[in-house]
Amino acid sequence: MGLRHLKIYRLAGGAALTVMAAFLLYGCKDRGQAVREIADKPVIVFENNDEVRDGDADIPDDTYTLSMDEAADVYDSALADKHIRLTLTDSGRDIFTPADDGVQDYRYSPSILLDEDGGIDIWFAAPGDGRDEYDWVTYRHSDDGGATWTDEKVVLSPSPNTPDALSVCDPDVFFHDGYYYIGYTSTINSNEKGLCNSIFLARAQKPDGPYEKWNGSGWGGMPVPIVYFNGLEIGWGCGEPAFVVIDDMLYMYSTRDSFTTDLERKRITEIRTADLTDPKWPGKLTLMGSTMSEEPADDKYVYDDSDSWDVAYLDKSHKFMAVCTNRRFKEDSCLLYYESDDGVTFDRVSEINKNVLAGCHNCGIMSDSRGHIGGSDPVMIGYAYAGAGNDAWGVWAARLAPACVEYTDEPDRTDDGGDNLKQAIAFKTETDDAAPMMLASDKLIYSRKEGEGAFSIGYYVRDNYRNERFIGLNAVTIEKYDSSVVSVNSSGEIIPGTAGMTLVTVEYDGLRRDISLSVLPKGKNSPSRLKAFFPMVSRYDIGLKEPYIVKIRPMAVFESYEMHELTNMELLSHGVTFSSSDTSVCRVAGDGTITPVSAGEATVSVGCGGLGYDIKVVINKE
């Protein structure tokens, strides 16, 4: 707690209330008021009771003493049956406002970290290039509680011609052992754009990068999902991660939106854990279960289009708190919060309507770098909102509002069904805050033949109003590439080498992005003919009574070195086949759909014209 001792007043009712009162001094109430409320004899909580026994402290005879460990034990018991009460103390202020020009512009799904010095780091999902990439992740910092912010810049973008080529969005960030880890949503499937999402991960030693992406065994190169969506392609998929660290255990909460075997759409929050002491933990997440769906929790309340959770751990009460928006985008939208004692089983507490703006969606709660909120930490909620009367998709402001966490004997649902703020967006009209935000290039994917001469790429700096200015080759630094595939001459031109594909990382004044460069062998190459294909995961774990449709989708590499997942008609047109080594364990249809039959293990072989691979399928009883 950072203090040698705490002095408060004890009620005659016993130690539990006394120690709870000591910790309550760190709540939202004025400290003096809290002392007066609990009243008449002093209690001192020491970091170590040996201080008292050794005679190092002058303790009055009528004073009760506890060590910090003893106090924590009693306090845990005292708050075990209490309930979280979360409120917004005022409506807050905008951190981003779009222009009133009808063009999509937004910042949503904020990840908000309170650093050790009291500064605030924030990451947002923001529009991509408007052509090939849907979303980028931007970053800003504030040293004055959110009153002013540094210029915004893109710190994470898709890697073209890879599994995350279409987007990076829904960021959530935590810090561990020298690295900022950022989880994000992207889609592998170019046929079902915006659907069929999976969860990816990147890390950096500074909050604004440079970030390296998890590649399945380490960091850098082609990104590989840490949670792969194996459901029906037309489902939204898996994504929107939120992280909490307890000691060295990571809790990850993420959305799954998929279709059941009865073709019913289901949206849930899945909970996974990982041991952060294992360097390979991104590939070893363990599914602990799921919670929350759009089904009503009781007869009196219905979840009406809730969106993704953000989760924080409250140090004072040792409870997990989840926050999301409900009735999102709608005029009567609100915040919704849950509580949990174990981080797995959550119960709804209440809505928040007071001080919430209409049309809100995709919220986040400020916490420290481990996802914790300390007893004396300021609390803030961030969210995107459309505002009253605005039905334009993708034209959203973003707001931060101060909040307060308290505790009550019974769930306080007095704000359920209350009125939110029917306030319209105050669109910005000036452009004097224009600032460099992203490095752009003529194209994202380049292809040349072996033996062709050097060629140049045009680079541009894009500001936060989408204006671009050209920069010369000598101003750009090419940081990473496979030197066997391409090389770079002294003028910054690209020289094709041997056949292959490489990502090239380009940097200008702290702005970075990846470009894909392919060198084709001499002769004819067909962009529609398969060169190779491979799986995104090597194993499927499925329940015997699996409620969801589960599919195998090969990742195809064509002779042009472009890649994407094969689905539906493409599987048929390329003649892809699936076969199970044991049909008494599972069957596989021609479109890759797996049907569990009995508990056990089988191997599914995927083949196509001499190409192929095997996937292990484990059918579990539960």
N, C-alpha and C positions, 0 to 999 in steps of 0.2 A: 504493500500500500504506500510505501515511501515515507511512512511516519513511524516514530519510535513508539508512540502510544496515542490512544484516543481517550478523551475524557468525556463521559456523558453522565446522565442521571438515571438511577435505577428505580423501577416500580417495585412494590413489595411483592408482586406476583411471581417472581422467580427469574432465574438466569436467562431463560430463552428469550423472553421479551426484552431483557436488558441488553443482551448481545445484539439482537436484531436492531435495537434502537441505535447502537453504536454504528452499525453499517448503514443505517438509514440516513445518517448524516451526509452520506455521499449522494443522496437522491436529489430530486428536483426542488425539494422544499428548502427554504432558508434555514441555515444551520441553527441559528438561535431559536427559531420557531420549533424545530424538531426537538431541541433540548427541553424547551418548556412543556411540550406535549407529553413527555414521558417521565418526568418529574422529580423525585426528591432526594435520592442518595447517589453519590458518585460511583462510577465504575471505571476502572482503568484497564485497557487491554494492552498487554506488552507483547513485543516480538518474541520474548523469551522469558518464561516465569522465573528462570534462574536469577534474573535481575532483582526480583523481589526477595528470593531466598538468600541471595548474597548480601542483602542489605544495601544495595546500590541505589534504591529508590526510597524516597520518603513517602510512605503510604499511610494515610490516616486509618485508624482502627475500624471505622465504619465504612470502609471502601472494599468493594468486591473486585478481585483481580483474576484475569484469565490470560493465558498465552495466546498468541495469534492462532496457533493450530487448534487450541481448545475453543476459541471463539468461532473459528470457521466451522467446526463440527456442530456447535450449538446453532449457529446461524443457518447452516444447511437445513437443519430440522425445522427451524422457525419459519423459513420461507417455502418449505416443501409444498404446503397446501395453499400458498398464496397464488394469485393470478396477476399476470402482467396487465398494466393499463398504459396504453400508448396513445398519446395525443399530439396534435400539432399546435404549438403555442401561438403561431400566427401563420399567415398565408405564404410567407417567404418572399423570395425575389427570383426573377428570371436570370438564368446563366446563359441562355441562348434564346434568340428570337429570330424567326425567319423573316425574309422580306415579303412584302405583299405583292408578289409578281406571279403567283400561281404555279411557280416552279417548285418541285418537291425539294424540301430542305428540312432537316430535322437533326436532333440529337436525342437518342433514347437509350434505355437500359444502362443507366449510370452505375459505374463501380466507383465507390467513394471511400478513400482511405485517409484516416487521421494519422499524420506522422508524429514521431516522438517530440518534435519541436512545436507541435500545434498547427502546423501547416496542413493543407488539404490537397491531396492528389485526386484527380478525377479522370476517368476514361469513359468515352461515349461511343455508341455506334452512330456513324454519320454516313451520308450518301457517298457512294463510290464515284466512278468516273462517268456514270450515266450511259455507258456503252457496253462494257464487258463485265464490270464488277458492280455488284449491288451496294455493298457497304464496306467502309473502312472503319478502323478504330482510331479515334483522336484522343489527345491528352492535353490537360491544362493543370496549372498549380496555383494555389492561393496561399498567401502568408497572413491574410487578415480576416480569416473566418468566412471567406467567400464574397467579400465586398469587391475585391478586384482580382483579376486572373491574368496569368501569362498568356501570350498569344497561343492559339490553338495550332497543333500540328498533328499530322497523321503519323502514328507510331507503329501501326500494324496494318498490312494490306495483303490481299491474296497473292499467292505464288502461281503465276499463269501456267497452264498445262500440267497441273498437279491436282490432287484430290480436293484442295481448298480454293480452286481457281475462281469460283464465282462470287465469294463473299467472305468477309470476316466481320461478325456482328455479335451482339449480346455479350460484351466482355464482362468478366469478373476477375479480380486480381487479388492475390495474397502474396506475402513475402515470407521466405523461409531460407535460412542458411545462405544468405548472400545473394539471393535471386528473387526478382519479381516474376511470379508466374501468372500468365493471363490465359484463362480458358475462353474459348469462343465457339460460335456456331458457324458451320459452313456446309455446303452441299457438294457431294461428289458427282451427283447425277445431272448431267447437262440436259437430259431430255425432260426431266421434271423440275424445271428451274424454280427455285424458292422452296421446293419440297424435298423430302428424302434427305434431311439434314443429319449430320453427325457432329460430335464434339471434338475439338482440337485443342492443342496446348502449345504455348510458346513461353520463353523465359528470357530475362535480361538482367543485368546487374544494376541498371538505372531505370527509373520509372518510365522515361521517355525513350528507352531502347539504347542500342539496337537489340531486337528480339531474334532469337533462333527458335525454330519450330521443332517439336518432337517428331522424329522420323521412324519411330517404332522400336529403336534400340538406343538412340542417343539424340543429339541436338544438331540441327542444321540439315539442309538439303530438302528432299521431298517430304512434305508433311503427311503424317499418318494419324488417323483419329485415335483418341484415347477411349471414346465410346462410339462404336460403329452402329448405325441404324440398319437392322436387318429385316425391317418390316416391309409392308406393301408400299410401293414407290409413291403412291398418291397421298400417303400420310405425310404430315409436316415433319415427323421424325424426332430425333433427339437433339437437345441443345439447351441454351440459356443456363449455363452452369453457375452455381454459387458455392463458395468455399468457406469453411471454418476449420481452423487448426486447434486441436486440443492436445497439448504436449506435442508429440510427434505423430499424432494421428490426424489425417485429413478426412473431413467429411465433405462430400460433394453432392449437391442437390441439383437435379436437372429435369427438364421437361421431357416427357415422352408422349407424342401425339401420333396414334396409330390406329389400325383397324383390326378388330377381332375376327375370329374365324367365322362369325355370323355377320361380317361386314358392318359392324357397328363401330362408329368412331369413339375412341376413348382417349382422354387426356389426363395424365397423372404426373406426379412428381416422384422421381426415383432417387434413392439415397445410396450412395456408394462410399466406401472408405478405402484408405490406402496408408501404408506405413511409410512415412517420409524419410526414415533412416535408410530405406532401400533405394539406391540410386536409380533403379529401374521402375520406381513406383508408378509412373504414368501408364505402364503396360500391365499393372497388377491391381487395378481397382476391383474391389469386391462389392457386388450388389447386396445391400442389406435389406432391401424391401422397397415399398412404395407407399405413398400417402397422398391424399387430396385428389379428388377428381371433381367433375362438375355435378356429381350426385349430391343431393342435400345431406348435410350432417345430421339434421333432425327435421321434424315436421314444420318448424317455424322459419327455416332459412334455406335458401337455394343459392348455389353459386352460379351466377349468371355471367359466364364468359370471364372467369378469372384468368390471369396470365401468370407468368413465371414468378417463382419465389426469389427473394433475396433473404439470406439468413445470417443472423449474428448471434454470438454467445454473450450472455449478460454475466459479467464476472461477479456482480453483487449477489445474484440469486442462483447462479449456476444453472440457468435456464437458457434454452435456445428459443429465439424469436424469429419467426418467418413473416415477411411482409410481401404483399402483392397488391395489384389493383383488381377490382371487381366491377362488372358492368363496364369494362374498358371501352374507351372511345365514346361512350354514350353521355348524354346530358346529365344523367344521374350517377355517373361513375364515382367510385369511392376507393379508399384504401381498405385493406383487409389484413388482419394479423392473427397469427397462431402462436402457440407456446408448446414447449416440449421439455421434459426433464432428462431425456436420454438422447435427443437428437435424431430419433427415428420415428417415434410415435408422437404426432402433433394433434392438438385440439384447437379448433377455432375459438378465438376470444371475442373479437368484435370488429365492426366496421369503424372507419374514421371518415366522416363526411365534413365535419367542421374544418374550415380553412383549406379544403381540398378543391382544386379547380376542375371544372367540367371537362370531360373528354380525356381524363388522365389514363395513362397506360405505362407499363414497363418501368417499375420503380426500383430504387435501391436505397439501402440504409447505410449511413456512414459508420464505419468501425475501424479498429486499428488494423495493422498489417496482418494480423492472424484471424481477423474476423470477429474480434472481441470488442465489447463496449464496457469500459471500466466505469466504476461507480461515479467518478467525477468527470468523465468525458462528456463533452457536448454531443448531442444527438441531432442528426439531420436526416431528412428524407428527401430524396431526389426523384423526379419523375418527368416523363414527357407528357404533353397535353395538347389537345386540339383546340380547347377553349369553347365557349358557348357559341353556337350557331355556325361552327366550321365543320363541314363534312368533306373537305378536300383531303384526299389521302396523301400522307407524307409531308404535310405542311403543319409542323408541330413545334411548339416552343418547349423549353426544358427549364425546370424550376427546382430550387432547393428551399426547403422549409425547416425551421427549427422544431424539434420535437422534444417530448419529455416521457421518460419511463418511470412509472410508479407501480405500486402493488396494492391489490385489494383482496378482501376475503372471498368475494364472489366475483365472477366475470362481470365487468362493467359494460353492459350493452346499451347504455342510454343513447348512444349515437347511431345505433342501427336504424336505418331508414330515415336518417336526418337529411338536412339540406346541405348540398355542397355549394360552392361559389360559382354562380353562372356568369363568369367573367370571360370576355373575349381576349384573344391574343392582341397584345400591343405591338403590331408589326414594326420592324425597324425600317427606317427610310434613308438613313445616312450610310455612307460607305467609308467613313474615315478610319474604321478599325480593320481595313483590309490588311492581311498579313500572309506571308508565304505559309502554305499548309501541306503541300504534297509535291513530290517529284513525279512528273509524267513523261511519257515518251510517245513517239509516233505510233507505235504498235506495242503489244505485249508479247506477241509470239513472232519470231523471225526464223526463217528457214533458208539454208543455202546448200549447195552441193560441194562435195569434196573437190578441192582444187580451185574453187572460185576465188577471186581476189578479195581484197579488203573492202569493207563497206562501213558506212557510218550510220548512226542512229541519231535522230533529232530528239533533244531533251528540252523540257519546259518546266517552269515552276508555276504551280497553280495556287492561287490564293483562296481564301475562304468565301469569295464571291464568284468562284469558278473562272476568274480571269487567268489567262496563261501568258507567260513571257518566255521567249526563246533564250536558251543559254548555250554557250559553245561547248564543244567536246572537251576542251582543256580545263573547263570548270568542274567537270564531273570526275569522281573517283570510282573506278570499277574495283570493288572490294573482293568479291568471291566468284569463282567460276572453275569449271573443270578444264585445266590447261591442255588436256589431250583432245578436247573437242574444239575449243577456240583459244585464240590468243589475242592480245591487244597490243597494237603498235604505239609508238611514242605520240602519235597524233590523236589517240583515243579511238581509232577505227578497229573493227572486229575482223579477225582473220580466221576463216574456217580451217579446222584441222581434220581429225579423223571422225568417222561417222558416229553419231550419238546425240544425246540431248543434255543440256546443262542449264541450270538456273544461274543467272548473272545478277549479282547484287550491286546496284548503282547508288552512289551517295553524292548529295550536294548540300552543303551547309546544314548538316544534321538531318536532312530529309533523305529517306531511303525507299527503294522499291526493288522488287525482283522482276526480271525479264526472262523469257524462255528463248533459248537459242538452239536450234537443231541443225545438225550437219548431216545431209543425206548421202548415202553412197552413190557413186556414179551409176548411171543407167536409169531405167524406169522405176518409179516408185508410185504406188497407188495409195492415195489417202483413205481409200475405203477397204483396203486389204489388211487383215490382221498380221501383225508381226509377232506379238506375244500377248498373253493375258495372265493375270495373277489375282489372288484374293486379297481383300483388305484385312481379313482376319484369318487365322489358321484353324480356329475352333469355334463351333457353335454349341452353346449350352442351352438346352430347351427343356421346359417342364413337360411331363407326360400329359398334363392337362393344360398345355400352353394356350392362353386365351387369345394370343395375337397370331396373325398370319406371319410366318417367317420365310424369308426368301434368300437364295444365294444369287448374287449378282457379280459376274466377273468384271474386273477392271481391264479394259482392252487397251493395248498399245498398237497403233496402226503404223504402216510403213512410213508415214510422214512424221512419226514420233509423237503425234497428238494422241491424247488418251481420254477416255471417259468410261463410265460403267455401261455395260450392255443390259438392256431390259426389254421385256415384252417382244415386240416384233423384231427387234434387232437380234435377239437370241435365235429366232427362227431363221432370219435371213442369213445369218452366219453359220447356221447349222450346229449350234452349241448343244451338247447333250449332257444329261445328268444321270448318274446311276448310283444306287446305294449298295454297299457291300453286304448289307443284311436288312432285307425288307421287313423282317420281323421286328426290327428296332425302329426304322423310319423308312418312309417312301419319299421319293422326290419326283415332282411333276416336270413336264417339259419346260415350264417357265421358271424353274428353280424353287418352287414352293415346297417346303419340307412339311411332311405330316408325321408327327410322332405316333408310334404304334405300341412300344413297350419300353421299359427302362433298360438301358444298356448303351453300348457304343457301336458306332458304325462309321465307315468311311464313304464319303460322297466323292465320286470322281467326276470332274468337269472336263469335257473334251471338245476339241474343234479342229478338224483337219490336221492332225499331228501335234497340235498344241494341247496342253492339259495340266491339271494339277489336282491334288486331293485335299479335302477338308475333313477334319475329324468332327463328328457330330455326337454329342453326349446327351442322351435323354434321361433326365432325372425324374425320380418318382414324384417329387414336389414341384 
